[in-house]
């Protein structure tokens, strides 16, 4: 009984935070953030971006086929890192396009959809053909990059953003490998929570 008010308060805070998360990357700052440090910090300032980047790395590790365990550690890591590399590359393309004035439609809904889809893929440990997985991740990355590109100004800030993205992907990969055989239920829980955040943003 004593935990109910606390749970209600936490749910209330989460609900109140959803509009803030949804509006955190609508480009209202107009490339106001400059410098390497601003770029490094930027992916950590929005829960939507942070969760998506972690999910890409986690899915990359969890979606490895069972036969991948027969290869060496570096081979497994290289295979799992393909999706994070695609995401980082297309993230930069999207940011550069936005910085050049190209505006993609429905950026925020697509970012929310990326959380929903990636979260479900992690939760279900789904495996897609390599090309389909790369296309899906790359498409979402373009919209994440577009959101960043409208707020970051200068090459140093963009370089910092890509570096921070790589760090988050690496953390996601490490998490995915840790959960792959030891605690699969925890991976399903994390993926489900990410999907719930995405669904909440879509409905906000």
N, C-alpha and C positions, 0 to 999 in steps of 0.2 A: 504493500500500500504506500509506503513512504517513497517508493521509486516513481510512482505515477506522476506527481507534480514535476519531478526532474525530467522525466521523459517528455512530458507535454511541453516543458520549457524548451528542451532541445529541439523538438519538432517545430515549435514556433519560431525559433531562431533560424532553423534551416529554411523554413518557408519564407521568412523575411529576407533571407540572403539570396534567394533565387533571382529576384529582379535585379539585384546588384551584380550578380554573376552574369546575368544575361546582357546587361548594359555595360559591362566592363570593357568591351572591345568593339564599340560601335564607331570608333574613329573620331570621337568628339574632340580628342586632344590634337588632331591635325598634325601629326608628325612632330609633336612637341618634345619627344624624348630623344636625346642625342647622346652619343658617347658609348664606349664599350660597356661600362658598368650598367647603364640604362638597358642596353640590349641583353646583358646577362641576367638581369633581374626580371625583365619583362615577362617571360613565360611563367614565372613563379607568382605573378600578381593576379592571375586569373585562374580560378579553379577549373574552369572548362578546358583551357589549354593544358594545364598541368595534368589533369586526369587523362586527356586524350593521348598525350605523349607517353605517359606511363603505360597506358593500355596498349599502345602500338608495340612497345618493347615486350610487354608481358605476353601478348598474343603471338609475337614472333617466336618466343621460346616455347609456349604451350602448344602451338600448332605444328611443331616439328613432328614428322612421322615417327612411329616407333622404331623403324629401322635406322633412324638418325643416331640412335644410341650406339650403333655399331662402329661409327666413325670416331675419329679423334676429337679431342675437346675443341681444338681450333676449327675443325671442319663443322662441328655442330654450331659453334658460335658464329661462324661465317654464314651459315644457312639461316640461322635465326635473325641475324643482323640485316638481312636483305630488306625487310619491311621498314625498319627504322631508317635505313639509308635512303630508301625511296621517299619516305615521309620528309626527312630533312631536306632532300634535294628539291622536292616540289613545294615545300614550305618556303624556301628561299625564292623560288620562281614566283609564287603567289605574292610574296612581300615586295619583290622588285616590281612586279606588275602594278601593285597598288601604289607603290611609291612613284611610279611613272604616270599615275592618273587613271589607270584602268580600274573600273569598279565592277566587281562581281555581284550578281543579284543574290538576295537572301543569304547573306553571309552568316548572320547569327543563327537562323534556323538550321543551316547546314552544319554549323559547329555543334549545335545541340544534337542534331541527328547523328553526328559522328560519335558522340558519347554514347548514345543509345545503341548504335550498331556495334561499335567496338566493344562496349561493355557486354553485350550479348554474345559476341564471338569469344570473348575471354571466358565468360561464365559457362558456355557450352563447349569450350575447347574445340571450336569448329575448325576444320581444315578446308581451305579453298585451293583451287589450282593456283600455281605461283603467279601467273599473269593476272588472274582475276583478283587475287589478294593485293597485288601491287597496284592495280588500277583503282581498287577501292580505297586503299590507304593514300595513294597519291592524289586522288580526287578530293578527299577530305583535307589533305595537307594544303592544297591550293587555297581553300577557304580560310583555314587557320592562318596561313601566310598573308592573305589579303587583310585580315583583321590586324595583324601585327604591322604590316607595311603602311597602314594609314596612320599609325601612331609613332613609329620609329623613323628618325631622320638621320641619314648618313650611313656610310659603309661600315663604320665602327660599330654602330648600334645593331645593324643587321648581322654582322659577324658575331657579336655577342649573343644575339638571339639564337643563331644556329648552334653556337657552342653550348648554350644552356639546354637547347633541345637535345643535343647529343648526350649531355649528362642525364637528362630525364629518361631518354631512351635506354641508356646503359643501366639505370636503376630499374627500369621496367624489365629489361632482359634478365638482370640478376634475380628479380622477384619471380619472374616466370620460371627460371631454371630451379629456383628454390622450391617452388610450389609444384613443379612438374610431377614429382614422384612422392614427395614427403607429405604435402597437405593439399591435395586437389580440391577439397571442400572449401579451403580458404580462398583459392583462386576463383571458384564459382561465386563465393560471397563478394569478393572484390569486384568481379565483373558485373554482378547483379547490382551492386551499389552504384557503379559508374553508369549503368543503363538507367537506373532510377533517376539519377541527377539529370541525364540527358532528356528523359521523358518529362521531368519537371520543368526544364528550361523550354521545351517545346510548348508546354501548356501555359507557361508564365505569361 
